[in-house]
Amino acid sequence: MLNRPPHSYIHQGDTLPALTGTLQNIDRSTVDLTGCTVSLELTEMATGVITSLPATIINDGTLGQVAHQWQSGETDVSGAYFYHWLVVWPGPTRPESFPNDSRGLVLVVTPS
């Protein structure tokens, strides 16, 4: 799960604000991200093209807070995208997507 409204908006070409979220388990407890790596995965709704972007764990990993700071070029194409955070747990490659329930998160890049 994710403690965040399901829709986010950013203007085409903007790099602020960062996309952030607080990851939660299905029981709504905060996900402990200590030792994990996190990425942001975007799926363009019109084409199905998937883009994986780096994300960071904010502050203490036990708080479950993540962010992606937009880089130049990443918001150049307007459109609608599904997105989720992909956590890779320590040890053997063990990825898990958040939210991990049936809710879809939507990012809209609006034309400038």
HUWOLIN-V929388 format. One record per backbone hydrogen bond with DSSP energy under -1.0 kcal/mol. NH is the residue of the N-H (numbers start at 1). CO is the residue of the C=O. If there is no record, write none. Layout:
NH_CO, NH_CO
//
This chain:
3_22, 4_2, 8_106, 10_108, 12_110, 13_75, 14_11, 19_68, 21_66, 23_64, 24_1, 25_29, 28_25, 31_23, 33_61, 36_33, 37_88, 39_86, 40_53, 41_84, 42_51, 43_82, 44_49, 45_80, 48_44, 51_42, 53_40, 55_38, 56_67, 58_65, 63_60, 64_61, 66_21, 67_56, 68_19, 74_71, 76_73, 79_109, 81_107, 82_43, 83_105, 84_41, 85_98, 86_39, 87_96, 88_37, 89_94, 96_87, 98_85, 106_6, 107_81, 108_8, 109_79, 110_10
//
